[in-house]
Amino acid sequence: TTEVHFGENSAGAADGYAVHSVNLGHVGPWHSRTISNLNPGTYFLRVRSADDVSSAESDELQITVGQRSETTPVGLWVVNGTVSGVARLGSTIYVGGTFGRVGTRRGSGIVVDDVDGLQLGDQPHVAGVVYAAVSDQNGGFYIGGRFTAVGGLPRQNLAHLLADHGVDPFWAPTTDAPVRTLLLSGSDVIVGGDFTQISGVTRGRIAKVNATTG
């Protein structure tokens, strides 16, 4: 299991904190955990990894969350059409044009609930276009397309999103042209697209990479 235990008071062990974020299904040599929407203040935390035999936890860490702005920065707002004019009056910005919707920027790939269609938690922003996605059979997804970064990490047309919505820090194969389709086959990911090279190796539009290491 991958575990993050935290609270507003210091504790001598992971079980002594008020909040316990445990991912029972995510096992392996590396993990990505995300905790969001914490109120301003100081928090203490420990990270623990455990299996049926033993467990190990980190020393206590301390983080401080600053006061959040109640508004969304202008750079995160997008419209579904053309902006023809912008005017500012005091602290208010007025935008006009041929659009019908205004919302926060979400990028090109979003995981939604298959029942109500709502977005599932905080998700990394994709800088580009997603053409293909396939489940990793562990709650996450491999994505392919025409992009340069995912969640702020450099990713050239391929990326692996983990079950907790983090970006796999190690799975980073690259292609020299867009990826159009993906297929998970056992311990491999089959990649198809317009490329002639993948991670510097010559491959004409189809390749196979290891699903764990890339």
Disulfide bonds with the S-S distance in Angstrom:
none
